[in-house]
Amino acid sequence: MFNINYLRNFLIISIALSTITCALVQKTKIFFKSNKYITLYSFIINIIVGIIFCITFTDISFPNNLWIGFFSFLGADSIYKTLEGKISSYKDIMSEKTVAISTDNIINKEDK
């Protein structure tokens, strides 16, 4: 029989977890040279954090906490699309980094 309460608990945990993982991915995506791996990176982060979160804060066992990581990945993607335009995209972060580096080089050349 389908246990709707169990699924509801998974989804509630996934909502909280997706908020955390979305912020983590946003803060760490600057370390990538290309944006084509960010989706895979986000999926891996959601699975790993989902497993660790479930082991730490719940009594949900290993195969089931993979579902929480997966639901969290889907939820984090929805959060990202909702906040699109309000948070920096990968391209914006890299252009700001390039501008900052070139500005520093100009200032250092003028000081010499």
N, C-alpha and C positions, 0 to 999 in steps of 0.2 A: 504494500500500500504506500502511496505517496505521502510523505511526511511534510506538510506545508509549513509547520512551525520550525522544523529543522532548516528548511530553505530560507525562511524569513530571518532566522538568526544568522545564517551565512551572509545574507544580503546586508543586514545591519552592520555586521563586522566589516564587510567589504566597503561600505560607504565611509566609515571612519578611516579605514586603512588607505583607501584611494586618495583621500585628502592629504595624508602624510606622504604617500609615495609620489603624488603629483608635485608637491613642493620639493621633495628630494631630487626628482628628475630635473625640475626646473633649475635648481641650484647647481647641479653637476653636469648639465649638458654642455657647458662651456668648454669642457675638456675634450670634446670631439672635434676633429678637423672637418668632418662632413656630417650632414644631418641625416644621411640615409640609414644610419645604424641606431638612431634615437628610439625608434619604435621597438626594436629588438631589445635595446638596453632597458627601456621602460618595462617591457614584459618580464625580463629577468629580474629586475629590481622588485617588481610587484610580487613575483613568486617567492623570492628569497625573503623579503620583508613579511609576506603573508605567513610563511612557515615559521619564522622567528616570532612574529606577533602571536600566532596561535599557540606555540609552545609556551610562551611566556605568560600570556594573559587568559588563555582558555584551556579547556580540557579536550579540544578537538584534536583527533589523531592525524598522523601524517597524510594518508591519502586524501582525506577530506579537506585539509588545509590548503591543498593545491587548488581546490575549487575557489577558496576564498581569495587566493592570489590571482586567479583568472578573473573572477568577478571584479576584483579591485583594479585590475588592468583595464577592463572595459569601463569601469566607473571613472578612473583617472583620465581616460581618453575623453569621456563626456565632460568632465570638469574642465579639461584643457580647452575643448571646443567652446564651452560656455564662456570661458574667460578670454577667448581669443581677442586680441586687440588691447586687452587690459594688462597682459603679461608679455614680456619680451620674447620674440621668436628667436630661433637660432641665428638667423641672418642678422637681426638687429644686434644681438650680443656680439657677434663676430665683427660687425662694422664699428660698433662702439669701441671694441678692443683695438681695432686697427687705427681708428682715429686717435685714441689715447696714446698709442705707441708712436704714431707719427708726430703728434703734438709734443710729446716728451723729447723726441729727437730734434725738433725745431727749437725748442727752448734750450736744450743742451748745446746746440750749435751756436745760438745767440750768446750764450754765457761765455763761450770760449773766445 
